[in-house]
Amino acid sequence: MAEHHYDVVVIGAGPSGEGAAMNAAKHNKRVAIIEDKATVGGNCTHWGTIPSKALRHSVKQIITFNTNQMFRDIGEPRWFSFPRVLQSAQKVIGKQVKLRTQFYSRNRVDLLNGRAAFLDKNRLEIRGHKSVETIHFKQAIVATGSRPYLPPDVDFRHHRIYNSDSILNLSHTPRTLIIYGAGVIGSEYASIFAGLGVKVDLINPGSRLLSFLDDEISDALSYHLRSNGVLVRHNEQYETVKGDDHGVVLTLQSGKKIRADAFLWCNGRSGNTDNLGLDKVGLEPNGRGQLAVDDHYRTEVEHIYAVGDVIGWPSLASAAYDQGRSASSDVVQDEHFRFVDDVPTGIYTIPEISSVGKTERELTEAKVPYDVGQAFFKDLARAQITGEAVGMLKLLFHRETREILGIHCFGDQAAEIVHIGQAIMNQEGAANSLNYFINTTFNYPTMAEAYRVAALNGLNRIF
C-alpha cells in the first residue's frame, strides 16, 4: 500500500476545493486534491451551474427567434428537443474540465482519483479502481459538495421520475412536466422547460416563490412564470409520486391529483459526507449531511476545515470558491482571509434575478428610514434596442444619509448589472451613496445606465 505525505489535502474538486487547493499551492504548500469522479469540476461543472446555465442560454436564444418578428423573414417559429439543446451545454462542460485540469497541473497540485475516507485525524485512505493509498496530512479541507435530497418513498429508478442531476439524462422532450420544489433550481428549470414549449406544473411547498427575495421581485418572477404558461401551485405537499408506462401521477396532501409525462424533484440537497469516515476523527454531520464550522471554516477538529455546499448556506458556486480560498488562507496564515457573507444572489430564471443587501421587508421590520429608486427596463434605450424590455432595477437607500442598503434587479443581464451597485455598497462612508450614481456619467445606451435613472427616481422621492 502506497503512502504519501502532504501539507494540505483537499477532498473534492468542485469550486470550493479548487479555491482551497490553488491558494495553498500558491503559498508553496505540498497539496493533493482528491476526487472520486473521473473528471474535476464537481457538481457545479457536470450537473449544476454550468449545464443548467448553458441550457438556459440556448433556450433563451430559441425564445428570441420565436418571438422576434424580424426572424419571420427567415422561417416560421421552431421548437427544439431537450436533448438537442443540451448538446451545447456538453461542449461547455468539456472546456471547463480541460481548463480546470490544467490549473492543477500548472500549480503542481497532485490530483488523486478515488474515494477518500479518514483513518484518523492525520491520515486518509483513498480507494481507486485498482489501488489503495494512504495519505498523511497536516491539514485537511472537506469540500465534497452536495447532491439532491431524495425521499425514500419516491422511486427515482423509474424512467419518468428525475431529480435535478438526472434530468440532464432526459432523452426526449415531455409535453407536460411536474416540478416539485419551487426554490432556485425548480424555478430555473420551470423557466427552461416552459421556454421549450413544455406545459409545466410548479409545485411549491411554501407560500410564495423564493421568499428570501424582495417581495416585488418575487412577485415579478411569479407573474412572468405564469405568463409563460407555468401553473404555480403554492402551499402543497406531496402524498405520493407514482410512475407508470405512460406518465407520472402526483397525489398531493390536499387531495389534488396531477398527471404529466415526467416528474422532476427539486426539493432540497444533502451534503456528501457519508462514507467519509467522519466518526474516525470525531465529527458528526447533521440530518442533511452537513458539517458545522466556525467563522474560520474550522470544524470541531481544529486542523480539519469544511467549505462549500457541505456546510450549507449559501450553497452557491461563487461563494464556494471564495470559502475554499478563505479556508486555505487560514491554513497558510496570509492576509486575505475573510468570512464570506457578502454574497450576491444570482438566479438564472428567464428573465434572470440578482440581488445584494437588504430587502424592503427586512428594512421595514428593522424600522430603517429607507426609500426606493426604480428604473424600468422598458424605458431604457439599450433594452429597447435589444428587445429585452422586461425587468427593473431597484435601489434601496437610507433617506437621511443616502447610503445604499439593497440592490434588486429583475431582467436581462441582472446578474451582471448587480455588481456595479455591489462595488459601491462596499465603499466606506460617504463613498457608499446614492450620489455616486447621480454624479457619474454612464455610457449611453447601456443597461448600466439604469443606476442613474433609479438614483434620480429615488432622489425625487426625498422631501
C-alpha positions in Angstrom: 0.0 0.0 0.0 1.5 3.3 -1.1 1.8 6.1 1.4 2.3 9.9 0.7 2.7 13.0 2.9 1.1 16.4 2.2 0.8 19.7 4.0 -2.8 20.2 2.8 -5.3 17.6 1.5 -8.5 18.8 -0.2 -11.3 16.3 -0.6 -13.5 17.3 -3.6 -12.5 19.1 -6.8 -15.5 21.4 -7.2 -15.3 25.2 -6.9 -14.6 25.2 -3.1 -12.0 22.5 -3.4 -10.3 24.3 -6.4 -10.2 27.6 -4.5 -8.6 25.9 -1.5 -6.1 23.9 -3.4 -4.9 26.8 -5.7 -4.4 29.2 -2.8 -2.4 26.6 -0.7 -0.3 25.8 -3.7 0.5 29.4 -4.3 1.9 29.5 -0.8 4.3 26.7 -1.6 2.4 24.0 0.3 2.5 20.5 -0.9 -1.1 19.9 -1.9 -3.2 17.0 -3.0 -6.8 17.2 -4.2 -8.9 14.0 -4.1 -11.8 13.5 -6.5 -13.9 10.3 -6.7 -15.4 11.2 -10.1 -13.5 10.6 -13.3 -13.0 14.3 -14.0 -12.7 17.5 -12.0 -15.3 20.3 -11.6 -17.7 18.8 -9.2 -21.5 19.1 -9.3 -21.2 22.7 -10.5 -19.5 21.8 -13.7 -21.2 18.5 -14.5 -24.8 18.6 -13.2 -25.4 22.1 -11.7 -24.4 25.6 -12.6 -22.6 25.1 -15.9 -25.0 22.8 -17.7 -28.2 24.4 -16.5 -27.0 27.9 -17.4 -25.7 26.8 -20.8 -29.1 25.1 -21.3 -30.9 28.3 -20.3 -28.8 30.4 -22.7 -29.7 28.1 -25.6 -33.4 28.2 -24.7 -33.3 32.0 -24.4 -32.0 32.2 -28.0 -34.8 29.9 -29.1 -37.3 32.2 -27.4 -35.8 35.3 -29.1 -36.0 33.6 -32.5 -39.6 32.6 -32.0 -40.8 35.9 -30.7 -38.9 38.4 -32.8 -40.9 39.4 -35.9 -37.7 40.1 -37.8 -36.9 36.4 -37.9 -40.1 35.6 -39.7 -38.3 36.5 -42.9 -36.0 33.5 -42.2 -38.7 31.0 -41.3 -41.5 30.1 -39.0 -41.1 29.6 -35.2 -39.4 26.3 -34.4 -39.2 24.2 -31.2 -36.1 22.1 -30.4 -35.9 18.9 -28.4 -34.4 19.0 -24.9 -31.5 16.6 -25.9 -30.6 18.7 -28.8 -30.5 21.9 -26.8 -28.5 20.1 -24.1 -25.7 19.4 -26.7 -24.4 22.9 -26.4 -24.1 22.5 -22.6 -21.9 19.4 -23.1 -19.4 21.4 -25.1 -19.1 23.9 -22.3 -18.6 21.2 -19.7 -15.7 19.7 -21.8 -14.0 23.1 -22.0 -14.4 23.7 -18.2 -12.9 20.3 -17.3 -9.9 20.8 -19.6 -9.3 24.3 -18.1 -9.5 23.1 -14.5 -7.4 20.1 -15.0 -4.7 22.4 -16.4 -4.9 24.5 -13.3 -3.9 21.6 -11.0 -1.1 20.5 -13.4 0.3 24.0 -13.8 0.3 24.6 -10.0 1.8 21.2 -9.2 -1.2 20.1 -7.2 -1.4 16.3 -7.1 -4.8 15.2 -8.5 -5.8 11.8 -6.9 -8.8 9.9 -8.2 -10.6 7.7 -5.7 -12.9 7.7 -2.8 -11.4 9.2 0.4 -12.1 8.2 4.0 -10.5 9.3 7.2 -8.4 6.7 9.0 -7.6 9.0 11.9 -7.0 12.7 12.4 -3.9 12.8 10.2 -4.5 10.0 7.7 -6.8 9.4 4.8 -7.4 6.2 2.8 -8.0 6.6 -1.0 -9.6 3.7 -2.8 -9.2 3.9 -6.5 -10.3 1.5 -9.2 -7.2 -0.7 -8.9 -5.3 0.7 -5.9 -5.4 1.8 -2.3 -3.3 4.6 -1.0 -2.7 6.2 2.4 -2.3 9.9 2.7 -0.7 11.6 5.7 -1.7 15.3 6.1 -1.2 18.2 8.4 -4.4 20.0 7.4 -7.5 18.7 5.5 -10.3 20.7 3.8 -13.6 18.8 3.2 -15.1 20.2 0.0 -17.3 17.3 -1.0 -20.3 19.3 -2.1 -23.9 18.1 -2.1 -26.4 16.0 -4.1 -30.2 16.2 -4.5 -32.1 15.1 -1.4 -34.1 12.0 -2.4 -37.0 11.0 -0.2 -37.1 7.2 0.1 -40.8 6.9 -0.8 -40.2 8.2 -4.3 -38.9 5.7 -6.9 -36.2 7.6 -8.7 -35.2 4.5 -10.6 -38.4 4.9 -12.7 -37.7 6.2 -16.2 -40.1 9.1 -15.9 -39.0 10.3 -12.5 -36.0 12.6 -12.3 -34.0 14.7 -9.8 -32.1 17.9 -10.6 -29.0 15.8 -11.5 -30.6 13.0 -13.5 -32.7 15.4 -15.6 -29.6 16.0 -17.7 -30.0 12.4 -18.9 -33.5 13.2 -20.3 -33.6 11.7 -23.8 -36.8 13.3 -25.0 -38.9 16.4 -24.6 -42.0 15.7 -22.5 -45.2 17.5 -23.4 -46.1 18.0 -19.7 -43.8 18.1 -16.7 -44.4 18.4 -12.9 -41.6 20.1 -11.0 -41.8 19.6 -7.2 -40.0 22.3 -5.3 -40.0 25.9 -6.3 -36.7 27.0 -5.0 -33.9 28.3 -7.1 -33.3 25.1 -9.1 -37.0 24.4 -9.5 -37.8 27.9 -10.7 -34.9 27.8 -13.1 -35.9 24.5 -14.7 -39.5 25.7 -14.9 -38.3 28.7 -17.0 -36.2 26.4 -19.2 -38.9 23.8 -19.9 -41.6 26.5 -20.4 -39.2 28.1 -22.9 -39.1 24.8 -24.8 -42.9 24.8 -25.0 -43.5 22.2 -22.2 -46.6 22.6 -20.1 -45.2 22.9 -16.5 -46.9 22.5 -13.1 -44.6 24.0 -10.5 -45.5 22.7 -7.0 -44.3 25.0 -4.2 -44.5 23.6 -0.6 -44.2 27.2 0.6 -46.5 30.2 0.4 -44.5 32.3 -2.2 -41.7 31.8 -4.7 -38.2 32.4 -3.4 -39.3 34.1 -0.2 -35.8 35.3 0.6 -36.1 37.7 -2.3 -37.5 41.2 -2.1 -41.3 40.8 -2.3 -41.6 42.8 -5.5 -39.0 40.7 -7.3 -40.6 37.5 -6.1 -44.0 38.8 -7.4 -42.5 39.7 -10.7 -41.0 36.2 -11.1 -44.4 34.6 -10.3 -46.1 36.8 -12.9 -43.7 36.0 -15.7 -43.6 32.3 -15.0 -47.4 32.3 -15.2 -47.4 34.4 -18.3 -45.1 31.8 -19.9 -47.6 29.1 -19.2 -46.3 27.7 -15.9 -49.0 26.8 -13.5 -47.7 27.6 -10.0 -49.4 25.9 -7.0 -48.5 27.2 -3.5 -48.8 25.5 -0.1 -48.9 22.0 -1.5 -47.2 18.9 -0.1 -46.8 15.6 -1.9 -48.5 12.5 -0.7 -47.3 10.0 -3.3 -45.5 10.0 -6.6 -46.3 7.1 -8.9 -44.9 6.4 -12.3 -46.3 4.0 -15.0 -45.6 3.4 -18.7 -47.5 6.4 -19.8 -46.5 9.1 -17.2 -46.4 10.1 -13.6 -49.3 10.8 -11.2 -48.6 13.2 -8.3 -51.0 13.0 -5.4 -51.0 16.0 -3.1 -51.9 16.0 0.6 -54.7 18.5 -0.3 -56.3 15.7 -2.3 -55.4 17.0 -5.8 -54.0 14.6 -8.4 -51.8 15.8 -11.3 -50.7 13.7 -14.2 -47.8 14.6 -16.5 -45.4 12.9 -18.9 -42.5 13.3 -16.5 -41.7 14.4 -12.9 -38.7 16.4 -11.7 -37.8 16.6 -7.9 -36.1 19.8 -6.9 -36.7 20.0 -3.2 -33.5 20.2 -1.1 -30.0 18.9 -1.1 -27.8 16.7 1.1 -24.1 17.1 2.0 -21.8 14.4 0.6 -20.4 13.2 3.9 -21.5 9.6 4.1 -18.6 7.1 3.8 -16.1 9.8 4.7 -15.1 8.0 7.9 -16.0 11.1 9.9 -16.5 9.0 13.0 -12.8 8.2 12.9 -12.0 11.9 13.6 -14.9 12.7 15.9 -17.1 14.6 13.5 -20.8 14.1 13.0 -22.8 15.7 10.3 -26.4 17.0 10.8 -29.5 15.3 9.4 -28.8 16.7 5.9 -25.2 15.5 5.9 -23.8 19.0 6.5 -20.8 19.9 8.7 -20.8 22.7 11.2 -17.9 25.2 11.0 -16.8 28.3 12.9 -16.2 31.7 11.3 -12.9 30.5 10.0 -14.4 27.4 8.4 -12.9 25.1 11.0 -14.8 22.1 12.1 -14.7 20.8 15.7 -11.4 19.3 14.8 -9.2 22.3 14.5 -7.0 21.3 11.6 -9.9 19.9 9.6 -11.9 22.5 7.6 -15.1 22.3 5.6 -16.3 24.6 2.8 -18.9 24.8 0.0 -22.2 23.1 -0.2 -21.2 20.6 2.5 -21.6 23.4 5.1 -25.0 24.6 3.8 -25.8 28.2 3.2 -25.5 29.9 0.8 -24.8 26.8 -1.5 -23.6 28.9 -4.4 -20.7 28.2 -6.7 -19.5 31.8 -6.4 -19.5 31.7 -2.6 -18.0 28.1 -2.5 -14.9 29.2 -4.4 -14.3 32.1 -2.0 -14.9 29.9 1.0 -12.3 27.5 -0.2 -9.8 30.2 -0.8 -10.5 31.7 2.6 -10.2 28.4 4.5 -6.9 27.9 2.7 -5.9 31.5 3.8 -6.5 30.5 7.4 -4.3 27.4 6.9 -1.4 29.4 5.4 -2.0 32.4 7.6 -1.9 35.0 4.8 -3.7 38.4 4.9 -6.6 37.5 2.6 -8.8 35.6 4.9 -12.5 36.7 5.1 -15.7 35.2 6.2 -17.8 35.0 3.0 -21.1 36.7 3.8 -21.3 39.5 1.2 -22.8 37.2 -1.4 -25.0 38.4 -4.3 -27.8 36.2 -5.3 -27.9 35.1 -8.9 -31.0 33.2 -10.1 -31.0 32.2 -13.8 -34.7 32.1 -14.5 -36.0 33.7 -17.6 -35.7 36.7 -17.0 -32.9 36.4 -14.5 -32.7 37.8 -11.0 -29.9 39.1 -8.9 -29.8 41.0 -5.6 -27.4 42.0 -2.8 -28.1 43.7 0.6 -31.3 44.2 2.5 -34.9 43.7 1.2 -37.8 46.1 1.8 -39.3 43.6 4.3 -36.1 43.5 6.3 -35.6 47.2 6.4 -39.3 47.8 7.4 -39.0 45.3 10.2 -35.8 47.0 11.4 -37.6 50.4 11.3 -34.8 51.8 9.0 -36.0 55.0 7.3 -35.3 53.9 3.7 -36.7 54.9 0.3 -36.8 53.4 -3.2 -35.3 54.3 -6.6 -36.6 52.4 -9.6 -35.6 52.1 -13.2 -37.8 50.1 -15.6 -36.0 48.4 -18.4 -38.8 49.3 -20.9 -37.7 52.9 -20.5 -34.0 52.3 -21.3 -32.8 52.8 -24.8 -30.5 49.7 -24.6 -33.3 47.4 -23.6 -35.5 48.8 -26.4 -32.7 48.1 -28.9 -32.1 44.5 -27.7 -35.8 43.8 -27.3 -35.2 42.8 -23.6 -37.6 45.3 -22.1 -38.9 43.1 -19.3 -37.5 44.0 -15.9 -36.4 46.6 -13.4 -33.6 47.8 -11.2 -34.5 48.8 -7.6 -32.2 50.7 -5.2 -33.0 50.8 -1.5 -31.3 53.7 0.3 -31.3 55.5 3.6 -33.4 58.6 3.4 -31.0 60.7 5.5 -27.5 59.5 4.6 -28.4 58.2 1.1 -26.4 55.0 1.9 -27.2 52.2 -0.5 -28.8 49.4 1.6 -30.0 47.0 -1.0 -30.0 46.4 -4.8 -32.5 44.2 -6.5 -32.6 43.5 -10.2 -35.0 41.5 -12.4 -34.5 41.2 -16.2 -31.8 40.7 -18.8 -28.2 40.7 -17.5 -29.4 41.2 -13.9 -26.5 39.1 -12.6 -24.0 41.3 -14.3 -25.8 44.6 -13.5 -25.9 44.0 -9.8 -22.1 44.1 -9.4 -21.9 47.8 -10.1 -24.1 48.5 -7.2 -22.3 45.9 -5.0 -19.0 47.7 -5.6 -20.5 51.0 -4.4 -22.1 49.3 -1.4 -18.8 48.0 -0.2 -17.2 51.5 -0.1 -16.7 53.2 3.2 -18.6 56.2 4.5 -19.9 58.8 2.0 -18.5 56.9 -0.9 -21.4 54.5 -0.5 -24.1 56.8 -1.5 -26.9 57.4 -4.0 -24.9 60.5 -5.0 -22.4 58.3 -6.8 -24.9 57.2 -9.4 -26.3 60.7 -9.8 -22.9 62.3 -10.3 -21.4 59.7 -12.5 -21.6 59.7 -16.3 -22.7 56.3 -17.7 -22.1 55.1 -21.3 -25.2 55.6 -23.4 -27.0 53.5 -24.3 -26.2 50.8 -21.7 -28.1 48.7 -19.2 -25.8 50.2 -16.5 -27.5 53.5 -17.1 -30.4 52.0 -15.1 -28.4 53.1 -12.0 -28.5 56.8 -12.9 -32.2 56.5 -13.7 -33.0 54.7 -10.5 -30.9 57.1 -8.4 -32.7 60.2 -9.9 -36.0 58.5 -9.3 -35.1 57.9 -5.7 -33.8 61.4 -5.2 -37.2 62.8 -6.4 -38.9 60.9 -3.6 -36.9 62.7 -0.8 -38.6 65.7 0.6 
